[in-house]
Amino acid sequence: MEHAHDDVPSNTIPIDSASKGVTDELSRARGALYGLAIGDALGMPTQMMSRDEVVSVFGPLLVDFEPAPSDHPIAEGMLAGRITDDTEQAILLAAQLIEGNGEVDIHHWANALIAWEEAMKAKGSLDLLGPSTKRAISALVAGGDPEEVGSRGDTNGAAMRITPVGIAVKSADLNELVANVAQASRLTHNTNVALAGAAAVAAAVSEGIDGSSMEVMINRACDAAVLGSRRGHWIAGADVALRIRWAIDLVHGLNAETVVNLLPILVGTSLATWESVPAAFAVASAFSDEPWLACRVAASLGGDSDTIAAMTGAIVGAFGGVDVFPTIARETVSRVNDLDLDEMAQQLLFLRNGHEQTAA
């Protein structure tokens, strides 16, 4: 939600006086955050449903934001346009980056996640911490080693919330970007597979903000996934970089109806990083020129559709800029969730461009 300010805080980039390059950069940073929220909200009512169930309730392809079905096991009662843990935890991570001048303190991060879940419980929400995150934080609270508690985190929680790192860190030095991804993810997802997926999403977003083509974004994402796969604790899992390329090739040239039916049965749409991250890249690549359609396709997949659509939205939003999404869609997610993604984008770009945050 956009707000008027009499004075611009010293830790933001004024839109009116920005150069064209910074304006374009800002549009793409806003696009990544709005895309994340839009995809997430579109996928909210279809999460945990099979593809057949999605079709029976919503039709072959979602047209717009929908409320959750009355019998939904997690999202029951959630209004159309409501975001889920994907966007909320990305916002939490963005706040950690901004407050820490680009650094994520592992104990502060754990406390923020614990407080978030308690707030969700107080509201009666069933949309709580994922399995890897909950396991790691429980171990940390019990006195576990911060470098070890995330050693079994192989799900897509790190990838779903990593977009702020992609905005805040340039991708010119992929090793530096992946190091930042690992720092932000090691508490809960300190494994080769999870870090590969998170690194891929962060690199795609970062390259998009630099104005790169989708082909370059994908290539850099796969390179980052390889670097990410060399970090963390090894667990058995498919190669994320290779599966991203395979999934993209699989859907190349296909229409939306074919893609949305093919991905769940061949690539998979589960919480597993090696399924959901390649699925998101496949949709983003296939419909990079139609970002609203890309988000709707991803949200119609079923399975972990809110996360897949959130990652898809972040990638295509970073590629095309904020105006590629319908104004009404941006206004809806801002209003329903009381979000101020515009200022957050400015603050993350402030970090990206080498400035330390100062109190407003």
C-alpha positions in Angstrom: 0.0 0.0 0.0 1.5 3.3 -1.0 1.7 6.1 1.6 2.5 9.7 1.1 5.4 11.0 3.1 6.2 14.6 3.9 9.9 13.7 4.5 11.8 11.0 2.8 13.8 8.9 5.4 17.5 8.9 4.9 17.5 5.1 4.2 15.2 5.2 1.2 15.7 6.1 -2.5 13.3 9.0 -3.5 11.4 7.9 -6.5 10.8 11.4 -7.9 14.5 12.3 -7.9 15.9 9.0 -8.9 17.9 8.5 -12.1 16.3 6.5 -14.9 18.6 3.5 -14.0 17.6 3.6 -10.3 13.9 4.0 -11.3 14.1 0.9 -13.5 15.9 -0.9 -10.7 13.3 0.2 -8.2 10.4 -0.9 -10.5 12.0 -4.4 -10.8 12.6 -4.6 -7.0 9.0 -3.6 -6.4 8.0 -6.1 -9.1 9.8 -8.9 -7.3 8.0 -8.2 -4.0 4.6 -7.6 -5.5 5.0 -10.7 -7.7 5.9 -12.8 -4.6 2.7 -11.5 -2.8 0.4 -11.8 -5.8 1.6 -15.4 -6.6 1.3 -16.4 -3.0 -2.2 -15.0 -2.7 -3.4 -16.6 -5.9 -2.0 -20.0 -4.6 -3.4 -19.6 -1.1 -6.7 -21.4 -1.8 -5.2 -24.2 -4.0 -2.3 -25.2 -1.7 -2.5 -28.9 -0.6 -5.1 -29.7 -3.2 -4.5 -32.2 -6.0 -4.6 -30.9 -9.6 -7.9 -32.7 -10.1 -9.3 -31.0 -7.0 -8.2 -27.6 -8.2 -10.0 -28.2 -11.5 -13.2 -29.3 -9.8 -13.3 -26.3 -7.5 -11.8 -23.5 -9.5 -11.8 -24.7 -13.1 -8.8 -25.5 -15.3 -7.0 -22.2 -14.6 -7.5 -19.6 -11.9 -8.9 -16.4 -13.2 -8.4 -14.1 -10.2 -7.9 -14.2 -6.4 -10.2 -16.6 -4.7 -11.2 -17.2 -1.1 -10.2 -20.5 0.5 -12.7 -23.3 0.3 -14.7 -23.7 3.5 -13.2 -27.1 4.2 -9.6 -26.2 3.5 -7.3 -27.9 6.0 -5.0 -24.8 6.4 -6.5 -21.8 4.8 -10.2 -22.1 5.8 -11.7 -18.7 6.3 -9.0 -16.8 4.4 -10.3 -14.1 2.1 -9.4 -13.7 -1.6 -6.1 -11.9 -1.9 -4.8 -13.1 1.5 -1.1 -14.0 1.5 0.4 -16.9 3.4 3.5 -17.7 5.3 5.6 -17.4 2.1 5.2 -13.6 1.8 5.0 -13.1 5.6 8.3 -14.8 6.2 9.9 -13.1 3.3 8.9 -9.8 4.9 10.3 -11.0 8.2 13.6 -11.8 6.5 13.6 -8.4 4.7 13.2 -6.7 8.1 16.2 -8.7 9.5 18.3 -7.6 6.5 17.3 -4.0 6.8 17.9 -3.9 10.6 21.2 -5.7 10.3 22.5 -3.7 7.4 22.5 -6.8 5.2 23.5 -9.3 8.0 21.1 -11.9 9.5 21.7 -12.6 13.2 20.8 -16.2 13.7 19.3 -15.8 17.1 17.3 -12.6 16.2 16.0 -14.5 13.1 14.9 -17.5 15.2 13.1 -15.1 17.7 11.4 -13.4 14.8 10.1 -16.7 13.4 9.0 -17.9 16.8 7.1 -14.6 17.5 5.5 -14.8 14.0 4.2 -18.3 14.7 2.8 -17.3 18.1 1.0 -14.4 16.5 -0.5 -16.7 13.9 -1.7 -19.1 16.6 -3.2 -16.2 18.5 -5.2 -15.3 15.4 -6.4 -18.9 15.1 -4.4 -19.5 11.9 -3.2 -22.9 10.9 -0.7 -21.5 8.5 2.3 -22.0 10.7 6.1 -22.8 10.4 7.0 -25.5 7.9 8.5 -28.8 9.0 12.2 -27.9 8.4 11.9 -24.5 10.1 9.9 -25.8 13.1 12.4 -28.7 13.6 15.4 -26.4 13.5 14.0 -23.7 15.8 12.9 -26.3 18.3 16.4 -27.7 18.3 17.9 -24.3 18.7 15.7 -23.4 21.7 16.7 -26.7 23.3 20.4 -25.6 23.1 21.4 -27.0 19.8 24.3 -25.7 17.7 23.1 -22.9 15.4 25.3 -24.4 12.6 23.8 -27.9 13.0 20.0 -27.4 13.8 19.2 -26.9 10.1 21.2 -29.9 8.9 18.0 -31.8 7.9 16.2 -28.9 6.2 15.5 -30.0 2.7 12.1 -28.4 2.0 11.5 -25.2 0.1 11.2 -22.8 3.0 14.5 -21.1 2.3 13.7 -20.6 -1.4 10.2 -19.3 -0.7 11.4 -16.4 1.5 14.8 -15.6 -0.2 13.6 -12.9 -2.6 14.7 -10.0 -0.3 18.3 -11.3 -0.4 18.1 -11.3 -4.2 17.0 -7.6 -4.1 19.6 -6.6 -1.4 22.7 -8.3 -3.0 24.1 -7.9 -6.5 24.7 -11.0 -8.5 27.9 -9.9 -10.2 29.9 -12.0 -7.7 27.8 -15.2 -7.4 30.0 -16.5 -4.6 29.1 -13.5 -2.5 25.4 -13.8 -3.3 25.4 -17.5 -2.4 27.2 -16.7 0.8 24.5 -14.3 1.7 21.8 -16.9 0.8 23.6 -19.4 3.1 23.8 -16.9 5.9 20.1 -16.2 5.7 19.1 -19.8 5.4 21.5 -21.8 7.5 19.3 -21.7 10.7 16.6 -23.8 9.1 17.8 -25.1 5.8 21.5 -25.7 6.0 21.6 -28.5 3.4 23.0 -28.7 -0.1 19.6 -29.2 -1.7 17.8 -26.3 0.1 20.7 -23.9 -0.4 20.8 -24.8 -4.1 17.1 -23.9 -4.5 17.3 -20.7 -2.5 20.5 -19.6 -4.4 18.7 -20.2 -7.7 15.7 -18.0 -6.8 17.9 -15.2 -5.3 20.2 -15.1 -8.3 17.3 -15.0 -10.7 15.7 -12.1 -8.8 19.1 -10.3 -8.5 19.8 -10.6 -12.2 16.3 -9.5 -13.1 16.8 -6.3 -11.0 19.9 -5.6 -13.1 17.8 -5.8 -16.2 19.1 -9.1 -17.5 17.2 -11.2 -20.1 15.3 -14.2 -18.9 17.9 -16.5 -20.5 20.7 -14.8 -18.5 18.5 -15.0 -15.3 18.1 -18.7 -15.8 21.7 -19.4 -16.5 22.9 -17.4 -13.5 20.3 -19.1 -11.4 21.6 -22.5 -12.4 25.2 -21.4 -11.7 24.1 -20.2 -8.3 22.3 -23.5 -7.6 25.5 -25.4 -8.3 27.4 -23.1 -5.9 24.7 -23.5 -3.3 24.8 -27.3 -3.6 28.4 -27.2 -2.4 27.4 -25.7 0.9 25.6 -27.0 3.9 25.1 -30.6 5.0 24.7 -33.2 2.3 21.4 -35.0 2.0 20.1 -37.2 -0.7 18.2 -35.2 -3.3 18.0 -34.5 -7.0 20.3 -31.9 -8.6 18.4 -28.6 -8.5 20.3 -26.9 -11.4 19.8 -29.8 -13.8 16.2 -30.2 -12.9 15.6 -26.4 -13.5 17.0 -26.8 -17.0 15.0 -30.0 -17.6 11.7 -28.6 -16.4 12.2 -25.5 -18.6 12.9 -27.6 -21.7 9.9 -29.8 -20.8 7.4 -27.0 -21.1 9.1 -24.9 -23.8 6.5 -23.8 -26.4 3.5 -25.4 -24.6 0.3 -23.6 -23.9 -0.9 -22.8 -20.4 -3.4 -25.7 -20.3 -0.7 -28.2 -21.2 1.8 -26.8 -18.8 -0.5 -26.8 -15.8 -1.4 -30.4 -16.4 2.1 -31.6 -17.2 4.1 -30.1 -14.4 2.4 -31.9 -11.4 2.9 -35.3 -12.9 6.4 -35.0 -14.3 8.2 -32.3 -12.3 6.2 -32.5 -9.1 4.7 -29.8 -6.9 5.6 -31.0 -3.4 7.5 -29.2 -0.6 10.7 -30.8 -1.9 13.0 -28.2 -3.2 14.0 -30.2 -6.2 10.3 -30.3 -7.3 8.9 -26.9 -6.4 11.8 -24.7 -7.5 12.2 -26.2 -11.0 8.4 -26.0 -11.4 8.5 -22.3 -10.6 11.3 -21.7 -13.0 9.5 -23.7 -15.7 6.4 -21.5 -15.4 8.4 -18.3 -15.2 10.3 -19.2 -18.3 7.3 -20.3 -20.3 5.2 -17.2 -19.5 7.9 -14.5 -18.8 6.0 -12.1 -21.1 2.7 -12.7 -19.4 3.5 -12.4 -15.6 -0.1 -12.3 -14.4 -0.8 -15.5 -16.4 2.5 -17.1 -15.0 1.2 -16.5 -11.5 -2.2 -17.9 -12.3 -0.7 -21.0 -13.9 1.6 -21.7 -11.0 -1.3 -21.2 -8.5 -3.4 -23.7 -10.5 -0.9 -26.5 -10.1 -2.0 -27.7 -6.7 0.4 -29.2 -4.2 2.6 -26.5 -2.7 1.0 -24.1 -5.2 1.3 -21.0 -3.0 5.0 -21.4 -2.7 5.5 -22.2 -6.4 3.4 -19.2 -7.4 5.2 -17.0 -5.0 8.6 -17.9 -6.4 7.3 -17.6 -10.0 5.9 -14.2 -9.2 9.1 -13.0 -7.7 11.1 -14.1 -10.8 8.8 -12.7 -13.4 8.3 -9.5 -11.4 12.0 -8.9 -11.2 12.2 -9.5 -14.9 9.5 -7.2 -16.0 9.0 -4.6 -13.3 6.1 -3.8 -11.1 3.8 -2.5 -13.9 3.6 -6.0 -15.5 1.0 -6.9 -12.9 -2.5 -5.5 -13.0 -2.9 -2.4 -10.8 -6.0 -4.0 -9.2 -4.0 -7.1 -8.3 -1.3 -5.0 -6.6 -3.9 -2.9 -4.8 -5.8 -6.0 -3.7 -2.8 -7.7 -2.0 -1.7 -4.4 -0.4 -5.2 -3.6 1.0 -6.2 -7.1 2.1 -2.8 -7.6 3.9 -1.9 -4.0 4.9 1.4 -4.2 3.1 3.9 -1.5 2.2 6.1 -3.3 -0.3 7.2 -0.1 -2.0 9.1 1.2 0.9 10.6 -2.2 1.6 11.9 -2.4 -2.0 13.6 1.0 -1.6 15.2 0.0 1.7 16.5 -3.3 0.2 17.9 -1.4 -2.8 19.6 0.9 -0.4 21.6 -2.1 0.9 22.2 -3.3 -2.7 23.8 -0.1 -3.6 26.3 -0.1 -0.7 24.6 2.1 1.8 24.2 1.3 5.5 20.8 1.8 7.0 20.4 4.6 9.5 17.5 5.4 11.7 14.9 7.5 10.0 
